[in-house]
Amino acid sequence: MTTKKPDRSPSRSIRPPRRRGPSSKRNRAKCPPPVYLDTDMRISEPTRRALLAVVDAAGRKFADTPLGRSQREIREECDAVRDVLLEKNRAYGDSAINPVRIFSKASAEEQILVRLDDKLSRLARGHAAGEDVTLDLIGYLVLLRVARKRHAAEALPSAPKRKR
């Protein structure tokens, strides 16, 4: 007795089974409304919570690895530099990037470079007692980048205004 195998030739189309997603009448009452993430992907609230739990657990495991520890420490150091820069900016005004220019007419970039030279000179001579020279140097380099970006943005020609 032989069994006949179904014809699976390319000419015969096999219809896929009908999918019943969240919008089908049968499943509409069972599924919660979709929640949107930062993408266009729609997911349900329980799925979103499960995904967040997985990401959170993976993040905690990653934080315990040497790479995760290094990244956490890098973030902490960058935060410390940011905090010092913002604190000094509040205390001294915006004097590094917008100097008063009473005696010196040098640009902000040039004045920051002079401060860097002074800091390196004190470090080389051993006169940097009580100072966190490394933090100060990093801070001046950040200020130099900000000053250069601002100078480059100001040097760009502005778009001509249209007459109405």
C-alpha positions as CSV (number, residue, x, y, z in Angstrom):
1,M,0.0,0.0,0.0
2,T,1.5,3.3,-1.1
3,T,0.6,6.7,0.3
4,K,0.4,9.5,-2.1
5,K,2.5,12.5,-1.2
6,P,1.0,15.9,-1.7
7,D,2.1,17.9,-4.7
8,R,4.6,20.5,-3.6
9,S,5.5,21.9,-6.9
10,P,6.2,25.7,-7.2
11,S,3.1,26.1,-9.4
12,R,0.8,25.2,-6.6
13,S,0.5,28.0,-4.0
14,I,0.3,27.1,-0.4
15,R,-1.7,29.5,1.6
16,P,-0.2,30.5,4.9
17,P,-2.4,30.1,8.0
18,R,-4.4,33.2,8.9
19,R,-2.7,35.2,11.6
20,R,-4.6,36.4,14.5
21,G,-2.9,39.5,15.9
22,P,-3.9,41.9,18.6
23,S,-6.3,43.6,16.2
24,S,-8.3,40.5,15.2
25,K,-11.8,40.3,16.7
26,R,-11.0,37.1,18.5
27,N,-8.0,38.6,20.4
28,R,-9.1,42.2,20.8
29,A,-10.4,41.7,24.4
30,K,-7.4,39.7,25.6
31,C,-4.6,42.1,24.6
32,P,-3.8,45.3,26.3
33,P,-3.3,48.4,24.2
34,P,0.2,48.8,22.6
35,V,2.9,50.9,24.2
36,Y,5.3,52.8,22.1
37,L,9.0,52.9,22.7
38,D,11.4,55.3,21.0
39,T,10.9,53.4,17.8
40,D,7.9,52.8,15.6
41,M,7.6,49.3,16.9
42,R,4.4,48.6,18.8
43,I,4.5,46.3,21.8
44,S,2.2,45.4,24.6
45,E,2.7,46.6,28.1
46,P,3.6,43.2,29.5
47,T,6.1,42.7,26.7
48,R,7.6,46.1,27.4
49,R,8.0,45.3,31.1
50,A,9.6,42.0,30.3
51,L,12.0,43.7,27.9
52,L,12.9,46.4,30.4
53,A,13.6,43.7,33.1
54,V,15.9,41.8,30.7
55,V,17.8,45.0,29.8
56,D,18.0,46.0,33.5
57,A,19.4,42.5,34.4
58,A,21.9,42.6,31.6
59,G,23.0,46.1,32.6
60,R,23.6,45.0,36.2
61,K,25.6,41.9,35.0
62,F,27.5,44.2,32.6
63,A,28.3,46.7,35.5
64,D,30.0,43.8,37.4
65,T,32.4,43.1,34.5
66,P,35.8,44.8,34.2
67,L,34.6,46.7,31.1
68,G,31.4,47.8,32.9
69,R,33.4,48.9,35.9
70,S,35.7,50.9,33.7
71,Q,32.8,52.5,32.0
72,R,31.2,53.5,35.3
73,E,34.5,54.9,36.5
74,I,35.0,56.9,33.3
75,R,31.4,58.3,33.7
76,E,32.2,59.3,37.2
77,E,35.4,61.1,36.2
78,C,33.7,62.9,33.4
79,D,30.9,63.9,35.8
80,A,33.5,65.3,38.2
81,V,35.2,67.4,35.5
82,R,31.8,68.7,34.4
83,D,30.8,69.6,37.9
84,V,34.1,71.4,38.6
85,L,33.8,73.4,35.3
86,L,30.2,74.4,35.9
87,E,31.0,75.4,39.5
88,K,33.9,77.5,38.5
89,N,31.8,79.0,35.6
90,R,29.2,80.1,38.1
91,A,31.8,81.4,40.6
92,Y,34.0,83.3,38.1
93,G,31.4,84.1,35.4
94,D,32.1,83.0,31.9
95,S,35.6,84.5,32.1
96,A,37.4,81.6,30.3
97,I,35.3,81.8,27.1
98,N,34.1,85.4,27.3
99,P,37.0,87.2,29.0
100,V,36.7,90.8,30.3
101,R,39.8,91.9,28.3
102,I,40.8,94.8,30.5
103,F,44.5,94.3,30.0
104,S,44.8,91.5,27.5
105,K,43.2,91.7,24.1
106,A,44.1,88.1,23.2
107,S,41.3,85.8,22.1
108,A,39.6,83.4,24.5
109,E,41.5,80.5,22.8
110,E,44.9,82.2,23.3
111,Q,44.1,83.0,26.9
112,I,43.1,79.3,27.6
113,L,46.4,78.2,26.0
114,V,48.3,80.6,28.3
115,R,46.5,79.1,31.3
116,L,47.5,75.6,30.1
117,D,51.1,76.7,29.8
118,D,51.1,78.2,33.3
119,K,49.6,75.0,34.7
120,L,52.2,72.8,33.0
121,S,55.0,75.1,34.1
122,R,53.9,74.8,37.8
123,L,53.6,71.1,37.4
124,A,57.1,70.8,35.9
125,R,58.7,72.9,38.6
126,G,56.9,71.1,41.4
127,H,54.9,74.2,42.5
128,A,51.5,72.5,42.1
129,A,51.1,71.6,45.8
130,G,47.5,71.3,46.9
131,E,46.1,71.5,43.3
132,D,44.5,68.7,41.3
133,V,46.6,69.5,38.2
134,T,45.2,66.7,36.1
135,L,41.6,67.8,36.7
136,D,42.6,71.4,36.0
137,L,44.3,70.5,32.7
138,I,41.4,68.4,31.6
139,G,39.1,71.3,32.4
140,Y,41.1,73.8,30.4
141,L,41.2,71.4,27.5
142,V,37.4,71.1,27.6
143,L,37.1,74.9,27.7
144,L,39.5,75.1,24.8
145,R,37.3,72.8,22.7
146,V,34.2,74.8,23.6
147,A,36.0,78.1,22.7
148,R,37.2,76.7,19.4
149,K,33.7,75.4,18.5
150,R,32.1,78.7,19.4
151,H,34.8,80.6,17.3
152,A,34.2,78.3,14.3
153,A,30.4,78.7,14.6
154,E,30.7,82.5,14.8
155,A,33.1,82.5,11.8
156,L,30.5,80.8,9.5
157,P,28.7,83.3,7.3
158,S,25.1,83.8,8.3
159,A,22.4,83.1,5.8
160,P,21.2,86.2,3.9
161,K,17.8,87.5,5.0
162,R,15.0,87.4,2.5
163,K,13.0,90.5,1.7
164,R,9.2,90.1,1.9
